[in-house]
């Protein structure tokens, strides 16, 4: 008997993955409404959730989308963040 891939993830990882995906969704809603500063903040929160978790707990696709959408929001906003 094989174990499905989703069952292999620990139950504790689910809330964090859901939180990161939720921040991605919130960011997309803000971005769609031209609220770029709020979208940027939401994407950054999603990345902070992902950074706080052990490697592999957040789906790579979610992290990639957060980074991609964050870059797009900064590009549309027209200014670069100060590092």
C-alpha positions as CSV (number, residue, x, y, z in Angstrom):
1,X,0.0,0.0,0.0
2,X,1.4,3.4,-0.9
3,X,0.9,6.6,1.0
4,X,-0.4,9.6,-0.9
5,X,2.1,12.5,-1.1
6,X,-0.2,14.8,0.9
7,X,-0.4,12.4,3.7
8,X,3.4,12.3,4.0
9,X,3.4,15.9,5.1
10,X,3.1,16.5,8.8
11,X,-0.2,17.7,10.1
12,X,1.6,20.7,11.7
13,X,2.7,21.9,8.3
14,X,-0.9,22.3,7.1
15,X,-1.7,25.5,9.0
16,X,1.6,27.2,7.9
17,X,1.0,26.1,4.2
18,X,-2.6,27.4,4.5
19,X,-1.4,30.7,6.0
20,X,1.2,31.2,3.2
21,X,-1.4,30.4,0.6
22,X,-3.9,32.7,2.3
23,X,-1.4,35.6,2.2
24,X,-0.9,34.9,-1.5
25,X,-4.7,35.1,-2.1
26,X,-5.0,38.3,-0.1
27,X,-2.1,39.8,-2.0
28,X,-3.7,38.9,-5.3
29,X,-7.0,40.5,-4.2
30,X,-5.2,43.7,-3.3
31,X,-3.2,43.7,-6.5
32,X,-6.3,43.2,-8.5
33,X,-7.8,46.2,-6.9
34,X,-4.7,48.3,-7.6
35,X,-3.8,48.5,-3.9
36,X,-0.1,47.7,-4.5
37,X,1.2,48.7,-1.1
38,X,-1.2,46.3,0.6
39,X,-0.4,43.6,-2.0
40,X,3.3,44.0,-1.3
41,X,2.7,43.7,2.5
42,X,0.6,40.6,2.0
43,X,3.2,38.9,-0.2
44,X,5.9,39.8,2.4
45,X,3.8,38.3,5.2
46,X,3.4,35.1,3.2
47,X,7.1,34.9,2.6
48,X,7.7,35.5,6.3
49,X,5.4,32.6,7.2
50,X,7.4,30.4,4.7
51,X,10.8,31.5,6.1
52,X,9.7,30.7,9.7
53,X,8.9,27.1,8.7
54,X,11.4,24.2,8.3
55,X,12.4,23.6,4.7
56,X,9.8,21.6,2.7
57,X,6.8,22.5,4.9
58,X,5.5,25.1,2.4
59,X,4.9,24.0,-1.2
60,X,7.6,25.3,-3.5
61,X,4.9,26.5,-5.9
62,X,3.4,28.8,-3.2
63,X,6.8,30.3,-2.3
64,X,7.6,30.8,-6.0
65,X,4.2,32.5,-6.6
66,X,4.7,34.8,-3.6
67,X,8.1,35.9,-4.9
68,X,6.8,36.4,-8.5
69,X,3.8,38.4,-7.4
70,X,5.9,40.5,-5.0
71,X,8.2,41.4,-7.8
72,X,5.4,42.3,-10.1
73,X,3.7,44.5,-7.4
74,X,7.0,46.3,-6.9
75,X,7.4,46.8,-10.6
76,X,3.9,48.2,-11.0
77,X,4.4,50.5,-8.0
78,X,7.3,52.0,-9.8
79,X,9.9,52.2,-7.0
80,X,12.5,49.8,-5.8
81,X,12.7,48.8,-2.2
82,X,15.8,50.1,-0.3
83,X,18.0,47.2,0.8
